[in-house]
Amino acid sequence: MLTVEHTRTRPPRLAMALGVGYVATIILANWAISTFGVVPVGFGLMAPAGVYFAGLAFTLRDLLQDVAGTRAVLAGILVGAALSGFISAGFAIASAAAFLFSELADFAVYTPLLRRGWLTAVVASNAVGLTVDSILFLWLAFGSLAFLPGQIVGKVWMTALAVVVLALVRRRWQPSSSRLVESGPTA
């Protein structure tokens, strides 16, 4: 398993790239909903277009915590919440509030579960975060939860994709000796 100590030794450029990517997903989520409105997410369901970027934000937040620590995540949450208000006046309050509370919920679940394993922590924290985000955003932006099933599906698609990609990246970060211990030596 990749330890917190190992990931914090990663180059500062990686932490910066993750931080920028994390905040960018928030900006792009607001841009997408302002530009495209409601989009199909599969199974005949619809959701505001920002759903895909918002879904990616949860996993990037988790990875940023692994690489840069909790202070970087808290700073990213505050910057993302502040910047979301500048993208679309119509969705500013809903987006900022949903982002802030859902990311804090994601953070609260991820941190203690990380000791039980990265995948468990990511899946559980993303499930909590995307649910809180969906309910708050839809209620504040539209006064309705009519798009809730689509919001959940769209964010689950992105979470699943991000988890697969990031699991591969994390595997690459592991020292060779820890991969041998986890998978056993090969003959």
C-alpha positions in Angstrom: 0.0 0.0 0.0 1.2 3.5 -0.8 1.9 5.3 2.5 1.2 8.9 3.2 4.9 9.4 4.0 5.9 8.1 0.5 3.4 10.3 -1.4 4.4 13.4 0.4 7.9 13.0 -0.9 6.6 13.5 -4.5 7.8 16.5 -6.3 6.1 19.9 -5.6 5.3 20.1 -9.3 2.9 17.1 -8.9 1.2 18.7 -5.9 0.9 22.0 -7.9 -0.5 20.2 -10.9 -3.1 18.3 -8.8 -4.1 21.5 -7.0 -4.5 23.4 -10.3 -6.4 20.4 -11.8 -8.6 20.2 -8.8 -9.6 23.9 -8.8 -9.9 23.7 -12.6 -12.6 21.0 -12.4 -14.7 23.4 -10.3 -14.3 26.2 -12.8 -15.1 23.8 -15.7 -18.2 22.4 -13.9 -19.6 25.9 -13.7 -18.6 26.7 -17.2 -20.2 23.5 -18.5 -23.6 24.1 -16.9 -23.6 27.7 -18.1 -22.7 26.7 -21.6 -24.5 23.4 -22.2 -27.3 23.4 -19.6 -28.7 19.9 -19.1 -27.1 16.8 -20.8 -27.8 13.1 -21.0 -25.8 10.9 -18.6 -27.1 7.5 -19.6 -30.0 5.3 -18.8 -32.4 7.9 -20.1 -31.3 10.3 -17.3 -30.4 14.0 -17.6 -28.2 16.2 -15.4 -26.7 19.6 -15.4 -23.6 19.5 -17.6 -21.2 20.3 -14.8 -21.8 16.8 -13.4 -18.8 15.3 -15.2 -16.3 17.8 -13.9 -17.8 17.8 -10.4 -17.5 14.0 -10.3 -13.8 14.3 -11.2 -13.2 16.9 -8.4 -13.9 14.4 -5.6 -11.2 12.0 -6.7 -8.7 14.8 -7.5 -9.3 16.1 -4.0 -8.4 12.7 -2.5 -5.3 12.4 -4.5 -4.2 16.0 -3.7 -4.5 15.1 0.0 -2.3 12.1 -0.5 0.4 14.1 -2.3 0.2 17.5 -0.6 -1.5 17.0 2.7 -4.7 18.3 4.3 -3.7 22.0 4.3 -3.4 22.0 0.5 -6.8 20.4 0.3 -8.4 22.9 2.6 -6.8 25.7 0.6 -8.1 24.1 -2.6 -11.6 23.8 -1.2 -11.6 27.5 -0.3 -10.2 28.7 -3.6 -12.6 26.4 -5.6 -15.6 27.6 -3.6 -14.5 31.3 -4.1 -13.8 30.9 -7.8 -17.0 29.1 -8.5 -18.9 32.3 -7.6 -17.2 34.2 -10.5 -18.2 31.8 -13.3 -21.9 32.1 -13.4 -23.9 34.6 -11.3 -27.0 32.4 -11.7 -25.4 29.4 -10.1 -22.8 31.1 -8.0 -24.4 30.5 -4.5 -25.6 27.0 -5.3 -22.3 26.0 -6.8 -20.2 27.5 -4.1 -22.3 26.1 -1.2 -22.6 22.6 -2.7 -18.9 22.5 -3.5 -17.8 23.7 -0.1 -20.0 21.4 1.9 -19.6 18.3 -0.3 -15.8 18.6 -0.4 -15.7 19.0 3.3 -17.9 15.9 3.7 -15.6 14.0 1.2 -12.6 15.2 3.2 -14.2 14.1 6.5 -14.8 10.6 5.2 -11.6 10.1 3.2 -9.2 11.0 6.0 -10.1 8.4 8.6 -10.8 5.7 6.0 -7.4 6.1 4.4 -5.9 3.8 7.1 -8.2 1.0 5.8 -7.0 1.4 2.3 -6.9 3.9 -0.5 -9.6 2.3 -2.7 -12.0 2.0 0.3 -11.4 5.7 1.3 -11.9 7.0 -2.3 -15.0 5.1 -3.0 -16.7 5.9 0.3 -15.7 9.5 0.4 -16.7 10.0 -3.3 -20.1 8.4 -2.6 -20.7 10.8 0.3 -19.3 13.8 -1.5 -21.2 13.4 -4.7 -24.5 12.8 -2.9 -24.1 15.9 -0.7 -23.1 17.9 -3.7 -26.0 16.7 -5.8 -28.6 17.3 -3.2 -27.4 20.8 -2.2 -26.7 22.0 -5.8 -30.0 20.9 -7.2 -32.0 22.2 -4.3 -30.3 25.6 -4.3 -30.0 26.0 -8.1 -33.3 24.6 -9.2 -35.4 24.2 -6.1 -36.0 20.6 -7.1 -34.3 17.3 -6.9 -35.7 16.1 -10.2 -32.2 15.7 -11.7 -30.8 13.8 -8.7 -30.7 10.3 -10.3 -28.9 11.8 -13.3 -26.5 13.7 -11.0 -25.6 10.6 -9.2 -25.1 8.5 -12.3 -23.0 11.2 -14.0 -20.8 11.6 -11.0 -20.5 7.8 -10.5 -19.3 7.5 -14.2 -16.5 10.1 -13.5 -15.6 8.7 -10.1 -15.2 5.2 -11.6 -13.1 6.5 -14.5 -11.0 8.6 -12.2 -10.5 5.8 -9.7 -9.3 3.4 -12.4 -6.9 6.0 -13.9 -5.6 7.1 -10.5 -5.2 3.6 -9.2 -2.9 2.9 -12.2 -1.0 6.1 -11.4 -0.7 5.3 -7.7 0.6 1.8 -8.6 3.4 3.5 -10.7 4.4 5.6 -7.6 4.9 2.6 -5.4 8.5 1.6 -4.8 9.4 -1.6 -6.6 10.0 -3.4 -3.3 6.5 -2.7 -2.0 5.0 -4.0 -5.3 6.9 -7.2 -4.8 5.7 -7.6 -1.3 2.1 -6.9 -2.2 1.9 -9.1 -5.3 4.6 -11.6 -4.3 7.8 -12.4 -6.1 7.5 -13.7 -9.6 9.5 -16.6 -10.9 
